[in-house]
Amino acid sequence: MIRASFLLLLACVLAGCKSVPPPTPLSELNAQQTHGHAVFQAHCVACHNDRRDAPLNGPSMVGVFKKQYLPSGMPANDERATATIVHGRNMMPAQGNTMDAQDLDDLLAYLHTL
């Protein structure tokens, strides 16, 4: 009886663990998102995966805006993501001096496709 209850509970927990849908294929990105991908490649790829849901030096960005919270625990929205990118957080260095406003907007547009 206890084993059956445990298995039922495990099945319920696993059923609630929905995987994040895969990122939009690169071939389907619009011009802004494509430029955002280039910005990601220039500034972020050394520490973050964008096409694989596995951490690198920092957390994977796959599904970052499809979840309720960012890896930092802050709400997953443009305002909090921008603050983290511009000012840095914990081990992530600030990127505010390395990209202009258009690059940042395009990067956010790309992150929304992941």
PyMOL CGO cylinders between C-alpha atoms (Angstrom):
from pymol import cmd
from pymol.cgo import CYLINDER

trace = [
    CYLINDER, 0.00, 0.00, 0.00, 2.79, 2.46, 0.89, 0.3, 1, 1, 1, 1, 1, 1,
    CYLINDER, 2.79, 2.46, 0.89, 4.70, 1.51, -2.25, 0.3, 1, 1, 1, 1, 1, 1,
    CYLINDER, 4.70, 1.51, -2.25, 1.61, 2.10, -4.43, 0.3, 1, 1, 1, 1, 1, 1,
    CYLINDER, 1.61, 2.10, -4.43, 1.07, 5.50, -2.80, 0.3, 1, 1, 1, 1, 1, 1,
    CYLINDER, 1.07, 5.50, -2.80, 4.70, 6.41, -3.36, 0.3, 1, 1, 1, 1, 1, 1,
    CYLINDER, 4.70, 6.41, -3.36, 4.51, 5.41, -7.04, 0.3, 1, 1, 1, 1, 1, 1,
    CYLINDER, 4.51, 5.41, -7.04, 1.31, 7.42, -7.50, 0.3, 1, 1, 1, 1, 1, 1,
    CYLINDER, 1.31, 7.42, -7.50, 2.93, 10.46, -5.87, 0.3, 1, 1, 1, 1, 1, 1,
    CYLINDER, 2.93, 10.46, -5.87, 6.03, 10.05, -8.04, 0.3, 1, 1, 1, 1, 1, 1,
    CYLINDER, 6.03, 10.05, -8.04, 3.89, 9.83, -11.20, 0.3, 1, 1, 1, 1, 1, 1,
    CYLINDER, 3.89, 9.83, -11.20, 2.03, 13.02, -10.21, 0.3, 1, 1, 1, 1, 1, 1,
    CYLINDER, 2.03, 13.02, -10.21, 5.28, 14.87, -9.56, 0.3, 1, 1, 1, 1, 1, 1,
    CYLINDER, 5.28, 14.87, -9.56, 6.80, 13.74, -12.84, 0.3, 1, 1, 1, 1, 1, 1,
    CYLINDER, 6.80, 13.74, -12.84, 3.66, 14.64, -14.77, 0.3, 1, 1, 1, 1, 1, 1,
    CYLINDER, 3.66, 14.64, -14.77, 3.88, 18.16, -13.36, 0.3, 1, 1, 1, 1, 1, 1,
    CYLINDER, 3.88, 18.16, -13.36, 7.49, 18.57, -14.47, 0.3, 1, 1, 1, 1, 1, 1,
    CYLINDER, 7.49, 18.57, -14.47, 6.92, 19.86, -17.96, 0.3, 1, 1, 1, 1, 1, 1,
    CYLINDER, 6.92, 19.86, -17.96, 9.97, 20.35, -20.12, 0.3, 1, 1, 1, 1, 1, 1,
    CYLINDER, 9.97, 20.35, -20.12, 10.56, 23.69, -21.77, 0.3, 1, 1, 1, 1, 1, 1,
    CYLINDER, 10.56, 23.69, -21.77, 9.80, 23.73, -25.51, 0.3, 1, 1, 1, 1, 1, 1,
    CYLINDER, 9.80, 23.73, -25.51, 12.89, 23.85, -27.73, 0.3, 1, 1, 1, 1, 1, 1,
    CYLINDER, 12.89, 23.85, -27.73, 14.25, 27.20, -28.89, 0.3, 1, 1, 1, 1, 1, 1,
    CYLINDER, 14.25, 27.20, -28.89, 12.96, 28.70, -32.15, 0.3, 1, 1, 1, 1, 1, 1,
    CYLINDER, 12.96, 28.70, -32.15, 15.14, 27.40, -35.01, 0.3, 1, 1, 1, 1, 1, 1,
    CYLINDER, 15.14, 27.40, -35.01, 17.74, 29.96, -36.11, 0.3, 1, 1, 1, 1, 1, 1,
    CYLINDER, 17.74, 29.96, -36.11, 16.32, 29.85, -39.64, 0.3, 1, 1, 1, 1, 1, 1,
    CYLINDER, 16.32, 29.85, -39.64, 12.98, 31.16, -38.32, 0.3, 1, 1, 1, 1, 1, 1,
    CYLINDER, 12.98, 31.16, -38.32, 14.31, 34.22, -36.48, 0.3, 1, 1, 1, 1, 1, 1,
    CYLINDER, 14.31, 34.22, -36.48, 13.42, 37.71, -37.71, 0.3, 1, 1, 1, 1, 1, 1,
    CYLINDER, 13.42, 37.71, -37.71, 16.13, 40.34, -38.36, 0.3, 1, 1, 1, 1, 1, 1,
    CYLINDER, 16.13, 40.34, -38.36, 16.09, 41.72, -34.80, 0.3, 1, 1, 1, 1, 1, 1,
    CYLINDER, 16.09, 41.72, -34.80, 16.28, 38.25, -33.25, 0.3, 1, 1, 1, 1, 1, 1,
    CYLINDER, 16.28, 38.25, -33.25, 19.07, 37.25, -35.67, 0.3, 1, 1, 1, 1, 1, 1,
    CYLINDER, 19.07, 37.25, -35.67, 21.09, 40.29, -34.61, 0.3, 1, 1, 1, 1, 1, 1,
    CYLINDER, 21.09, 40.29, -34.61, 20.34, 39.38, -30.99, 0.3, 1, 1, 1, 1, 1, 1,
    CYLINDER, 20.34, 39.38, -30.99, 21.78, 35.92, -31.67, 0.3, 1, 1, 1, 1, 1, 1,
    CYLINDER, 21.78, 35.92, -31.67, 24.95, 37.60, -32.95, 0.3, 1, 1, 1, 1, 1, 1,
    CYLINDER, 24.95, 37.60, -32.95, 25.09, 39.75, -29.80, 0.3, 1, 1, 1, 1, 1, 1,
    CYLINDER, 25.09, 39.75, -29.80, 24.67, 36.59, -27.70, 0.3, 1, 1, 1, 1, 1, 1,
    CYLINDER, 24.67, 36.59, -27.70, 27.51, 34.93, -29.60, 0.3, 1, 1, 1, 1, 1, 1,
    CYLINDER, 27.51, 34.93, -29.60, 29.75, 37.95, -29.03, 0.3, 1, 1, 1, 1, 1, 1,
    CYLINDER, 29.75, 37.95, -29.03, 28.98, 38.58, -25.36, 0.3, 1, 1, 1, 1, 1, 1,
    CYLINDER, 28.98, 38.58, -25.36, 27.29, 35.61, -23.69, 0.3, 1, 1, 1, 1, 1, 1,
    CYLINDER, 27.29, 35.61, -23.69, 28.24, 32.30, -25.28, 0.3, 1, 1, 1, 1, 1, 1,
    CYLINDER, 28.24, 32.30, -25.28, 31.44, 31.90, -23.24, 0.3, 1, 1, 1, 1, 1, 1,
    CYLINDER, 31.44, 31.90, -23.24, 29.33, 31.40, -20.10, 0.3, 1, 1, 1, 1, 1, 1,
    CYLINDER, 29.33, 31.40, -20.10, 25.77, 30.53, -21.21, 0.3, 1, 1, 1, 1, 1, 1,
    CYLINDER, 25.77, 30.53, -21.21, 24.28, 27.92, -23.52, 0.3, 1, 1, 1, 1, 1, 1,
    CYLINDER, 24.28, 27.92, -23.52, 21.47, 29.15, -25.73, 0.3, 1, 1, 1, 1, 1, 1,
    CYLINDER, 21.47, 29.15, -25.73, 20.59, 26.06, -27.77, 0.3, 1, 1, 1, 1, 1, 1,
    CYLINDER, 20.59, 26.06, -27.77, 21.15, 23.38, -25.09, 0.3, 1, 1, 1, 1, 1, 1,
    CYLINDER, 21.15, 23.38, -25.09, 19.43, 23.12, -21.73, 0.3, 1, 1, 1, 1, 1, 1,
    CYLINDER, 19.43, 23.12, -21.73, 22.64, 22.51, -19.80, 0.3, 1, 1, 1, 1, 1, 1,
    CYLINDER, 22.64, 22.51, -19.80, 24.67, 24.91, -17.67, 0.3, 1, 1, 1, 1, 1, 1,
    CYLINDER, 24.67, 24.91, -17.67, 28.07, 26.10, -18.83, 0.3, 1, 1, 1, 1, 1, 1,
    CYLINDER, 28.07, 26.10, -18.83, 29.93, 28.56, -16.56, 0.3, 1, 1, 1, 1, 1, 1,
    CYLINDER, 29.93, 28.56, -16.56, 26.52, 30.17, -15.97, 0.3, 1, 1, 1, 1, 1, 1,
    CYLINDER, 26.52, 30.17, -15.97, 22.98, 28.82, -16.35, 0.3, 1, 1, 1, 1, 1, 1,
    CYLINDER, 22.98, 28.82, -16.35, 21.53, 27.85, -19.71, 0.3, 1, 1, 1, 1, 1, 1,
    CYLINDER, 21.53, 27.85, -19.71, 19.33, 30.51, -21.27, 0.3, 1, 1, 1, 1, 1, 1,
    CYLINDER, 19.33, 30.51, -21.27, 16.98, 27.94, -22.84, 0.3, 1, 1, 1, 1, 1, 1,
    CYLINDER, 16.98, 27.94, -22.84, 13.47, 28.80, -21.74, 0.3, 1, 1, 1, 1, 1, 1,
    CYLINDER, 13.47, 28.80, -21.74, 14.62, 31.78, -19.69, 0.3, 1, 1, 1, 1, 1, 1,
    CYLINDER, 14.62, 31.78, -19.69, 11.45, 33.79, -20.43, 0.3, 1, 1, 1, 1, 1, 1,
    CYLINDER, 11.45, 33.79, -20.43, 9.18, 30.72, -20.47, 0.3, 1, 1, 1, 1, 1, 1,
    CYLINDER, 9.18, 30.72, -20.47, 9.72, 30.25, -16.75, 0.3, 1, 1, 1, 1, 1, 1,
    CYLINDER, 9.72, 30.25, -16.75, 8.28, 32.40, -13.97, 0.3, 1, 1, 1, 1, 1, 1,
    CYLINDER, 8.28, 32.40, -13.97, 11.70, 33.26, -12.53, 0.3, 1, 1, 1, 1, 1, 1,
    CYLINDER, 11.70, 33.26, -12.53, 15.19, 33.92, -13.82, 0.3, 1, 1, 1, 1, 1, 1,
    CYLINDER, 15.19, 33.92, -13.82, 17.98, 31.67, -12.51, 0.3, 1, 1, 1, 1, 1, 1,
    CYLINDER, 17.98, 31.67, -12.51, 18.69, 34.45, -9.98, 0.3, 1, 1, 1, 1, 1, 1,
    CYLINDER, 18.69, 34.45, -9.98, 15.20, 34.02, -8.50, 0.3, 1, 1, 1, 1, 1, 1,
    CYLINDER, 15.20, 34.02, -8.50, 14.02, 37.39, -9.83, 0.3, 1, 1, 1, 1, 1, 1,
    CYLINDER, 14.02, 37.39, -9.83, 10.88, 37.61, -12.01, 0.3, 1, 1, 1, 1, 1, 1,
    CYLINDER, 10.88, 37.61, -12.01, 11.50, 36.55, -15.63, 0.3, 1, 1, 1, 1, 1, 1,
    CYLINDER, 11.50, 36.55, -15.63, 10.79, 39.84, -17.36, 0.3, 1, 1, 1, 1, 1, 1,
    CYLINDER, 10.79, 39.84, -17.36, 12.67, 42.29, -19.58, 0.3, 1, 1, 1, 1, 1, 1,
    CYLINDER, 12.67, 42.29, -19.58, 13.30, 44.74, -16.73, 0.3, 1, 1, 1, 1, 1, 1,
    CYLINDER, 13.30, 44.74, -16.73, 15.03, 42.20, -14.46, 0.3, 1, 1, 1, 1, 1, 1,
    CYLINDER, 15.03, 42.20, -14.46, 16.93, 40.55, -17.32, 0.3, 1, 1, 1, 1, 1, 1,
    CYLINDER, 16.93, 40.55, -17.32, 18.14, 43.96, -18.52, 0.3, 1, 1, 1, 1, 1, 1,
    CYLINDER, 18.14, 43.96, -18.52, 19.31, 44.92, -15.03, 0.3, 1, 1, 1, 1, 1, 1,
    CYLINDER, 19.31, 44.92, -15.03, 21.25, 41.66, -14.76, 0.3, 1, 1, 1, 1, 1, 1,
    CYLINDER, 21.25, 41.66, -14.76, 22.85, 42.08, -18.19, 0.3, 1, 1, 1, 1, 1, 1,
    CYLINDER, 22.85, 42.08, -18.19, 23.73, 45.75, -17.69, 0.3, 1, 1, 1, 1, 1, 1,
    CYLINDER, 23.73, 45.75, -17.69, 24.86, 45.66, -14.05, 0.3, 1, 1, 1, 1, 1, 1,
    CYLINDER, 24.86, 45.66, -14.05, 25.89, 42.01, -13.63, 0.3, 1, 1, 1, 1, 1, 1,
    CYLINDER, 25.89, 42.01, -13.63, 25.04, 39.78, -10.70, 0.3, 1, 1, 1, 1, 1, 1,
    CYLINDER, 25.04, 39.78, -10.70, 27.15, 37.50, -8.51, 0.3, 1, 1, 1, 1, 1, 1,
    CYLINDER, 27.15, 37.50, -8.51, 29.76, 35.98, -10.87, 0.3, 1, 1, 1, 1, 1, 1,
    CYLINDER, 29.76, 35.98, -10.87, 28.25, 37.51, -14.02, 0.3, 1, 1, 1, 1, 1, 1,
    CYLINDER, 28.25, 37.51, -14.02, 30.17, 40.61, -15.05, 0.3, 1, 1, 1, 1, 1, 1,
    CYLINDER, 30.17, 40.61, -15.05, 28.32, 43.77, -16.05, 0.3, 1, 1, 1, 1, 1, 1,
    CYLINDER, 28.32, 43.77, -16.05, 27.83, 44.05, -19.82, 0.3, 1, 1, 1, 1, 1, 1,
    CYLINDER, 27.83, 44.05, -19.82, 26.45, 47.61, -19.84, 0.3, 1, 1, 1, 1, 1, 1,
    CYLINDER, 26.45, 47.61, -19.84, 29.64, 49.11, -21.26, 0.3, 1, 1, 1, 1, 1, 1,
    CYLINDER, 29.64, 49.11, -21.26, 29.98, 46.48, -23.98, 0.3, 1, 1, 1, 1, 1, 1,
    CYLINDER, 29.98, 46.48, -23.98, 26.75, 46.95, -25.94, 0.3, 1, 1, 1, 1, 1, 1,
    CYLINDER, 26.75, 46.95, -25.94, 24.50, 49.80, -26.98, 0.3, 1, 1, 1, 1, 1, 1,
    CYLINDER, 24.50, 49.80, -26.98, 20.74, 50.08, -26.41, 0.3, 1, 1, 1, 1, 1, 1,
    CYLINDER, 20.74, 50.08, -26.41, 19.90, 48.49, -29.78, 0.3, 1, 1, 1, 1, 1, 1,
    CYLINDER, 19.90, 48.49, -29.78, 22.18, 45.51, -29.07, 0.3, 1, 1, 1, 1, 1, 1,
    CYLINDER, 22.18, 45.51, -29.07, 20.50, 45.06, -25.70, 0.3, 1, 1, 1, 1, 1, 1,
    CYLINDER, 20.50, 45.06, -25.70, 16.99, 45.24, -27.23, 0.3, 1, 1, 1, 1, 1, 1,
    CYLINDER, 16.99, 45.24, -27.23, 17.97, 42.74, -29.91, 0.3, 1, 1, 1, 1, 1, 1,
    CYLINDER, 17.97, 42.74, -29.91, 19.54, 40.42, -27.32, 0.3, 1, 1, 1, 1, 1, 1,
    CYLINDER, 19.54, 40.42, -27.32, 16.33, 40.46, -25.28, 0.3, 1, 1, 1, 1, 1, 1,
    CYLINDER, 16.33, 40.46, -25.28, 14.30, 39.73, -28.45, 0.3, 1, 1, 1, 1, 1, 1,
    CYLINDER, 14.30, 39.73, -28.45, 16.56, 36.73, -29.08, 0.3, 1, 1, 1, 1, 1, 1,
    CYLINDER, 16.56, 36.73, -29.08, 16.33, 35.49, -25.47, 0.3, 1, 1, 1, 1, 1, 1,
    CYLINDER, 16.33, 35.49, -25.47, 12.54, 35.46, -25.84, 0.3, 1, 1, 1, 1, 1, 1,
    CYLINDER, 12.54, 35.46, -25.84, 12.92, 32.89, -28.66, 0.3, 1, 1, 1, 1, 1, 1,
    CYLINDER, 12.92, 32.89, -28.66, 14.78, 30.42, -26.46, 0.3, 1, 1, 1, 1, 1, 1,
]
cmd.load_cgo(trace, "trace")
